[in-house]
Amino acid sequence: MLQQLMPAFRIMLVMTVLTGLVYPAAITGICQVLFRDQANGSLVAVNGRSVGSSLIGQNFAKPEYFHPRPSAAGNDGYDGLASQGSNLGPTNQKLIDRVKASVAQFRKDNPDYTGPLPADLVTASGSGLDPHISPDSADAQVARVSKARGIDPAKIRDLVARHTESRQLGFLGEPRVNVLQLNLALDQKP
């Protein structure tokens, strides 16, 4: 019986070292060389200090900043350890109440905007941590940001246009604006 167990044990030991140590170390090394930014979380730094990730949404509540879409991740939202959608269906009263509250809050924060609200301003993404909003959502917030910063709305719209990312490969997804990067650009604007 020992003659049968020893080869199995050796194979298990070799495979554990290969798949548990060698392979992950090799992939980590390759990623650090070829995709350093992505491998380290796509962190965004300002003056040597990390202020967030371009891949993870975060809350901006001040009127001088563009606000992200709502988050269903965690109790207070934007919790990277609780990334998930709400899984509430369109007829669920909790979802209806949350969307109504989001609409009311948006109308309160942006009294100058009278058009229809883009859906991504009042609904959470599947992960609850989407870092992007649609260009229409950014446009809906221009008047508030412009007034809070005392900057001409045309300049704010120009900044939004420069930070609008097009579809990937020309046909995947929709145009989008990364909220963190747009807000950082606003802070750098004289």
Secondary structure as the mmCIF struct_conf table of DSSP 4:
data_model
#
loop_
_struct_conf.conf_type_id
_struct_conf.id
_struct_conf.beg_label_comp_id
_struct_conf.beg_label_asym_id
_struct_conf.beg_label_seq_id
_struct_conf.end_label_comp_id
_struct_conf.end_label_asym_id
_struct_conf.end_label_seq_id
HELX_RH_AL_P HELX_RH_AL_P1 LEU A 2 VAL A 17
HELX_RH_PI_P HELX_RH_PI_P1 LEU A 18 VAL A 22
HELX_RH_AL_P HELX_RH_AL_P2 TYR A 23 LEU A 34
HELX_RH_AL_P HELX_RH_AL_P3 ARG A 36 ALA A 39
TURN_TY1_P TURN_TY1_P1 ASN A 40 GLY A 41
STRN STRN1 LEU A 43 VAL A 46
TURN_TY1_P TURN_TY1_P2 ASN A 47 GLY A 48
STRN STRN2 ARG A 49 SER A 53
TURN_TY1_P TURN_TY1_P3 SER A 54 LEU A 55
BEND BEND1 ILE A 56 ILE A 56
BEND BEND2 LYS A 62 LYS A 62
TURN_TY1_P TURN_TY1_P4 PRO A 63 GLU A 64
BEND BEND3 TYR A 65 TYR A 65
BEND BEND4 ALA A 73 GLY A 77
HELX_RH_3T_P HELX_RH_3T_P1 GLY A 80 ALA A 82
TURN_TY1_P TURN_TY1_P5 PRO A 90 THR A 91
HELX_RH_AL_P HELX_RH_AL_P4 GLN A 93 ASP A 109
TURN_TY1_P TURN_TY1_P6 PRO A 111 ASP A 112
BEND BEND5 GLY A 115 GLY A 115
HELX_LH_PP_P HELX_LH_PP_P1 PRO A 116 PRO A 118
HELX_RH_3T_P HELX_RH_3T_P2 ALA A 119 LEU A 121
TURN_TY1_P TURN_TY1_P7 VAL A 122 VAL A 122
BEND BEND6 THR A 123 THR A 123
BEND BEND7 GLY A 126 GLY A 128
STRN STRN3 HIS A 132 ILE A 133
HELX_RH_AL_P HELX_RH_AL_P5 PRO A 135 ARG A 149
TURN_TY1_P TURN_TY1_P8 GLY A 150 GLY A 150
HELX_RH_AL_P HELX_RH_AL_P6 PRO A 153 ARG A 162
TURN_TY1_P TURN_TY1_P9 HIS A 163 HIS A 163
STRN STRN4 THR A 164 GLU A 165
STRN STRN5 GLN A 168 GLN A 168
TURN_TY1_P TURN_TY1_P10 LEU A 169 PHE A 171
STRN STRN6 LEU A 172 LEU A 172
BEND BEND8 GLY A 173 GLY A 173
STRN STRN7 ARG A 176 ASN A 178
HELX_RH_AL_P HELX_RH_AL_P7 VAL A 179 GLN A 188
#
